[in-house]
Amino acid sequence: GGKKRTPVSGLDAMKESIKTCDYGNLTNNSLGAYNMNVGNWFQSCLTDEMLEELGHPPDWSKLGKVLKKHQNDPKFQKNMGDKMQNMKDQGDSKSPEAIEGLFNKLSNDEQFANDFGSFLKGQQDGRNATSDEMTKFFGKDVQDALASSQLSDMAKQMNVKLKDVTDKQAGDMALGVLLGHLPNDNEKGTYANYVKTVEENYRRARASRPQEVKNSEISKVPRVDG
């Protein structure tokens, strides 16, 4: 076998750390290799007006219609434009294309949008996705792109670049992907094992990129094997 591929960027190291942290379906709506809260991610893309039209809680069966109606809305376009630009600033120029592709399909392919909405609603209700559904609605490219978007958003909120993230920040951000928002202290306590596992994974992933290891004092925290 060839040499094991090592993560090449802070973003890759982050994503690798979450992926290898197999923690099962922790919360309703956490989905895919990154245990991602997809519903919250979609909500972060939409304007207040669009969210109102989806309802409380969101009725995902309406997502396609809402996107189609508002796809040229300047506020929505600015929101998405800012999201895409932030991903590029964080070093990911590939994911915006995948997200644009998904949104175009949701806006223009009514059948796909309806099926996608039913799929998201099922996740919200705590039903496990089938592998066919994952392939159709939430394939690897889409999962990678949405995780990248969420991590980029959180890095911006925390005022850090993904390439400079510390082990502790990596744990918090991974939990943020799971919850769909940056975690508070209470949530960090509840999911302490998850956070710790990601920190361990991230430390290892980062050690494979010595040229980029910053905040080295963080890495001196004694390792606990459990």
Secondary structure as UniProt FT lines:
FT   HELIX           10..19
FT   TURN            28..29
FT   STRAND          30..31
FT   TURN            32..35
FT   STRAND          36..37
FT   HELIX           38..45
FT   HELIX           48..54
FT   TURN            55..58
FT   HELIX           60..62
FT   HELIX           63..70
FT   TURN            71..72
FT   HELIX           74..89
FT   TURN            90..91
FT   HELIX           95..108
FT   HELIX           110..124
FT   TURN            125..126
FT   HELIX           131..137
FT   HELIX           140..158
FT   HELIX           162..164
FT   HELIX           167..179
FT   HELIX           185..190
FT   HELIX           192..207
FT   HELIX           210..212
FT   HELIX           216..220
//
